[in-house]
Amino acid sequence: MRRLGATPQQRGSLSGGNCPDIFELSDGSFAIIGTDRTDALDGQLPFDASRGNHERIVVITRETLLRAKTDIPEV
């Protein structure tokens, strides 16, 4: 497992805890630590998007994703 982007401390977290994060797993998939907003956003998904019962809608900050961009591999 490896972190993509800056650490929470590098993004300004004083304690380094309870912060969004993105990780690439050994199988090439990604794990996201973010705020579960499934209940609030589920009904706002575009008509062609769907979510399985085992899936959650997780929100991360724009800064978290943009700082990870350089570490995300190209296709």
N, C-alpha and C positions, 0 to 999 in steps of 0.2 A: 504494500500500500504506500502511495506517496501523495503528499499534499500538492494541490495545484494552486499556484498563486502565493500571495503573502500570508504569513501567519497572522492570527488575530492581533498579536502585539504590534506587528508591523502596520496593521490597519488601524491602530489607535486604541485597542482595548487595553485598559490599564491592568486588568486582572488576567486577561487571556482566556477567561471562561465564558461560557454561554454565548458564543459567537458563531455566526454562520461559517461553514467551511466546505471545501470540495476536495474529494480524494479520488484518485484513480486506483482501482483494485487490481490485484494480480491477474485477473481474467480479462482486463481491459474495460470493464464496466466502471461506472462512476457512483460514488456514494456522496450524498449531500446532507449536511447538517444545516437545518434551517427551521423556520417557524411553520408549524402545521397550520395551513389556512384552508384546509379542505372544506370545512363547513361553510366558510364565507365565500369561497370562489367556485365551488362545484357547479352552481347554477349559471355561472358566467362564462363557462367554457364555450368556445366556438362550436357550431353545430356539428362539425366534422371531427371533433375531439371527444374522447371518452376516457373514463377512468374505471378500472376494475375495482372490486370491493377490497382487494388487498393492496391497492395503491392509494397514496396520499398526495395532495398538492402541497408542495413545500416552497416557501418563499425565502430567497436570499437577497441581500442587498446588491444593488447594481455594482458597487465597488468590488464586492467579493468576486463576482463573475468577470468583470473587466480585468482585475488583477490576475485572474487565473488564465486569461486568454492566451498569454504567451506560452503557457505550459500545456495547453490542450493540443494533442497531436493533430496534424492534418490528415485528411482522408487519403 
